[in-house]
C-alpha cells in the first residue's frame, strides 16, 4: 500500500510541478541581493519580472493541485481500505460459521493447507473480488469435506453407500456383461445397460460414472435416448420397459404388456412413442405420454431381437429368431414386407440415416445389406468367424461397424462391400456398438463388463471405462490424503480422488481377488494382498 501511495504522489509531482529551466533553488538562494553575480544575473534577464511572476503563479497552482489530488487520493484510500476491511470481516464470520459446523482434525493440517493457499491467492487479487459470498461458495465449501472425518463402517456395503450418497463416488462399473449402449446427440454422455440389471449414465468428457438407474429385476437388453437428450428407455428380460429422466435421474414410468423378454427398444425421433421387440414374437408401439400400447404388430414366428425406427417415423424394421426381417408401415399399421436371406437367427438391425438401407447381423456369422426401397438383399458381408451380435451405421452412411463373438469389430465400406479395418485387440465377445455424431469415435461394450472408446480416425483404443468390473470387497479411505483405495473380485485395486470423484489409477497384477490394502505412513506407497501374494505399489 505504501509503495502504491508513493507512486501516486510521484505521478502528481511530475504532472503539476514545472521545472525552472536551469535555475535551481540552491543557486538562487546562494546569491546576495547586492552581489556582482546577482546584478549580472538580473541584467542578462530583460523579462525577469514577468517570467518570475509567472513562475510564482505556476508554483502556486502546483501546490493547489497537489493539495487537491492528495486529498482525493487519501479519500480513495479510506474508501478502498473500508471495503477491504468489510470483506475481511465477512470472511472471518464465514470461517467462524464453518468452525461451528464441521469437525476439525488437528492431526492432519496438510489436507487443508491447499485450500488456505487458494484463499491467500484470492486475497492478493482482492480488488477483483466483488462478492465474498460467491467466493466462499466456490472456494471454501468445495473444501468443507476436506475437514470432515469419515466415520468407520462395519461392512463394505455401508462404505459404498456412504461414498455414493455423500460424495457421488461410484466405485463399481457394471459387474456383468454390457449388452447395450446409446450416446446422447452431443456425445457428452453414454448410457449403458447390462446383465447386472442396471442402467448407468457416464460422463465421457470427465471420464467418470454419473448415475445408476435401479429398477429392473433382470438383465437390461436395450437402451435408447431421445433426440433432445431428456429421457432414456430401457428394455429388460423382466418383460418391462422403463422410461427414465436424464435430468432428474429418476424413473418416470414402467410399461408392461409383453409376455416374454424385451430384447430391443427405440424411442421415435418425435419422442412420442417407444417401439419394443420381444421374445413373445410381438413388436409393440407404446404411447410415452399416455403409457399405453398404441399398436401391436404380429407376424414373426420367433423371438424379436432387434427393432429400428426410421428417422421419418414412417417405418419399423424388426429382426427375429425366425431368420427374417420385417418392415412395418407405421402410418397404415400393417406389415409392409418380409426380407429373407439369413440362414439362422437375426440378432440385430441398423438403418442408414436416409432410410435407404438396412444392415442386419445374424447367428449365421454374416451381416447383410438390404435395399429398403426395392425390398431386396443387396449384399452379404462375410468376415466374422462367429455370430454377429451388434451392428451400427456411421453418420456418413458410407461405413458400417459389426461386432461379433469372435472378439472382433469390423469396419465395412457400404459402397465396396469390403472391410476397411479389423479391430482385433479385444479379449471378449463384443455385444454392443455405437458411434458419435462426428463419426470420429466408436464405443464397444463386451462380456468383460467394460466399455472401450476407440478412435475411428487413428483406429486405436483410446481408453477403457473406469470402475471395478465385479463386486468390490475391500475399501480403504485415507482421511489425510483424501484418497480411496478399492479392491474387487476383478483382481484389481483402484485409487480414487475423493473430492474430484474420479478414478486416478488402476493397479493390475494380482491373479486372485485382492483382500487387503494398507497405505504407508508417508503416503508414497500402498500394499495390496491376495490369497497368495502381496504387492507394493508407488502412489
SULPE-V861247 format. One record per backbone hydrogen bond with DSSP energy under -0.5 kcal/mol. CO is the residue of the C=O (numbers start at 1). NH is the residue of the N-H. If there is no record, write none. Layout:
co:CO nh:NH
co:CO nh:NH
This chain:
co:1 nh:5
co:2 nh:6
co:3 nh:7
co:4 nh:8
co:5 nh:9
co:6 nh:10
co:7 nh:11
co:8 nh:12
co:9 nh:13
co:10 nh:14
co:11 nh:15
co:12 nh:16
co:13 nh:17
co:16 nh:18
co:19 nh:21
co:20 nh:23
co:22 nh:24
co:24 nh:28
co:25 nh:29
co:26 nh:30
co:28 nh:31
co:30 nh:32
co:32 nh:35
co:35 nh:39
co:36 nh:40
co:37 nh:41
co:38 nh:42
co:39 nh:43
co:40 nh:44
co:42 nh:45
co:44 nh:46
co:45 nh:48
co:47 nh:51
co:48 nh:52
co:49 nh:53
co:50 nh:54
co:51 nh:55
co:52 nh:56
co:53 nh:57
co:54 nh:58
co:55 nh:59
co:56 nh:60
co:57 nh:61
co:58 nh:62
co:59 nh:63
co:60 nh:64
co:61 nh:65
co:62 nh:66
co:63 nh:67
co:64 nh:68
co:65 nh:69
co:66 nh:70
co:67 nh:71
co:68 nh:72
co:69 nh:73
co:70 nh:74
co:71 nh:75
co:72 nh:76
co:73 nh:77
co:74 nh:78
co:75 nh:79
co:76 nh:80
co:77 nh:81
co:78 nh:82
co:79 nh:83
co:80 nh:84
co:81 nh:85
co:82 nh:86
co:83 nh:87
co:84 nh:88
co:85 nh:89
co:86 nh:90
co:87 nh:91
co:88 nh:92
co:89 nh:93
co:90 nh:94
co:91 nh:95
co:92 nh:96
co:93 nh:97
co:94 nh:98
co:95 nh:99
co:96 nh:100
co:97 nh:101
co:98 nh:101
co:98 nh:102
co:102 nh:104
co:104 nh:106
co:105 nh:108
co:108 nh:111
co:109 nh:112
co:109 nh:113
co:110 nh:114
co:112 nh:116
co:113 nh:117
co:114 nh:118
co:115 nh:119
co:116 nh:120
co:117 nh:121
co:118 nh:122
co:119 nh:123
co:120 nh:124
co:121 nh:125
co:122 nh:125
co:123 nh:126
co:125 nh:128
co:126 nh:129
co:128 nh:130
co:131 nh:135
co:132 nh:136
co:133 nh:137
co:134 nh:138
co:135 nh:139
co:135 nh:140
co:136 nh:140
co:136 nh:141
co:140 nh:143
co:141 nh:144
co:143 nh:146
co:143 nh:147
co:144 nh:147
co:144 nh:148
co:148 nh:150
co:155 nh:159
co:156 nh:160
co:157 nh:161
co:158 nh:162
co:159 nh:163
co:160 nh:164
co:161 nh:165
co:162 nh:166
co:163 nh:167
co:163 nh:169
co:164 nh:168
co:168 nh:170
co:169 nh:171
co:171 nh:468
co:177 nh:179
co:177 nh:195
co:180 nh:193
co:182 nh:191
co:184 nh:187
co:188 nh:204
co:188 nh:205
co:189 nh:184
co:190 nh:202
co:191 nh:182
co:192 nh:200
co:193 nh:179
co:193 nh:180
co:194 nh:197
co:194 nh:220
co:198 nh:194
co:199 nh:213
co:200 nh:192
co:201 nh:210
co:201 nh:211
co:202 nh:190
co:202 nh:204
co:203 nh:207
co:203 nh:208
co:208 nh:203
co:211 nh:201
co:212 nh:214
co:213 nh:199
co:216 nh:215
co:219 nh:221
co:219 nh:237
co:222 nh:235
co:224 nh:233
co:226 nh:229
co:230 nh:246
co:230 nh:247
co:231 nh:226
co:232 nh:244
co:233 nh:224
co:234 nh:242
co:235 nh:221
co:235 nh:222
co:236 nh:239
co:236 nh:262
co:239 nh:257
co:239 nh:258
co:240 nh:236
co:241 nh:255
co:242 nh:234
co:243 nh:252
co:243 nh:253
co:244 nh:232
co:244 nh:246
co:245 nh:249
co:250 nh:245
co:253 nh:243
co:254 nh:256
co:255 nh:241
co:261 nh:263
co:261 nh:279
co:264 nh:277
co:266 nh:275
co:268 nh:271
co:272 nh:288
co:273 nh:268
co:274 nh:286
co:275 nh:266
co:276 nh:284
co:277 nh:263
co:277 nh:264
co:278 nh:281
co:278 nh:304
co:281 nh:300
co:282 nh:278
co:283 nh:297
co:284 nh:276
co:284 nh:286
co:285 nh:294
co:285 nh:295
co:286 nh:274
co:286 nh:288
co:287 nh:291
co:287 nh:292
co:292 nh:287
co:295 nh:285
co:296 nh:298
co:297 nh:283
co:303 nh:305
co:303 nh:321
co:306 nh:319
co:308 nh:317
co:310 nh:313
co:314 nh:330
co:314 nh:331
co:315 nh:310
co:316 nh:328
co:317 nh:308
co:318 nh:326
co:319 nh:305
co:319 nh:306
co:320 nh:323
co:320 nh:346
co:323 nh:341
co:323 nh:342
co:324 nh:320
co:325 nh:339
co:326 nh:318
co:326 nh:328
co:327 nh:336
co:327 nh:337
co:328 nh:316
co:328 nh:330
co:329 nh:333
co:329 nh:334
co:334 nh:329
co:337 nh:327
co:338 nh:340
co:339 nh:325
co:342 nh:341
co:345 nh:347
co:345 nh:363
co:348 nh:361
co:350 nh:359
co:352 nh:355
co:356 nh:372
co:356 nh:373
co:357 nh:352
co:358 nh:370
co:359 nh:350
co:360 nh:368
co:361 nh:347
co:361 nh:348
co:362 nh:365
co:362 nh:388
co:365 nh:383
co:365 nh:384
co:366 nh:362
co:367 nh:381
co:368 nh:360
co:369 nh:378
co:369 nh:379
co:370 nh:358
co:370 nh:372
co:371 nh:375
co:371 nh:376
co:376 nh:371
co:379 nh:369
co:380 nh:382
co:381 nh:367
co:387 nh:389
co:387 nh:405
co:390 nh:403
co:392 nh:401
co:394 nh:397
co:398 nh:414
co:398 nh:415
co:399 nh:394
co:400 nh:412
co:401 nh:392
co:402 nh:410
co:403 nh:389
co:403 nh:390
co:404 nh:407
co:404 nh:430
co:407 nh:426
co:408 nh:404
co:409 nh:423
co:410 nh:402
co:410 nh:412
co:411 nh:420
co:411 nh:421
co:412 nh:400
co:412 nh:414
co:413 nh:417
co:413 nh:418
co:418 nh:413
co:421 nh:411
co:422 nh:424
co:423 nh:409
co:424 nh:426
co:429 nh:431
co:429 nh:447
co:432 nh:445
co:434 nh:443
co:436 nh:439
co:440 nh:456
co:440 nh:457
co:441 nh:436
co:442 nh:454
co:443 nh:434
co:444 nh:452
co:445 nh:431
co:445 nh:432
co:446 nh:178
co:446 nh:449
co:450 nh:446
co:451 nh:465
co:452 nh:444
co:452 nh:454
co:453 nh:462
co:453 nh:463
co:454 nh:442
co:454 nh:456
co:455 nh:459
co:455 nh:460
co:460 nh:455
co:463 nh:453
co:468 nh:173
co:471 nh:489
co:474 nh:487
co:476 nh:478
co:476 nh:485
co:477 nh:479
co:478 nh:482
co:478 nh:483
co:482 nh:498
co:483 nh:478
co:484 nh:496
co:485 nh:476
co:486 nh:494
co:487 nh:473
co:487 nh:474
co:488 nh:491
co:488 nh:514
co:491 nh:509
co:491 nh:510
co:492 nh:488
co:493 nh:507
co:494 nh:486
co:495 nh:504
co:495 nh:505
co:496 nh:484
co:496 nh:498
co:497 nh:501
co:497 nh:502
co:502 nh:497
co:505 nh:495
co:506 nh:508
co:507 nh:493
co:516 nh:529
co:518 nh:527
co:520 nh:523
co:524 nh:539
co:525 nh:520
co:526 nh:537
co:527 nh:518
co:528 nh:535
co:529 nh:515
co:529 nh:516
co:533 nh:530
co:535 nh:528
co:537 nh:526
co:537 nh:539
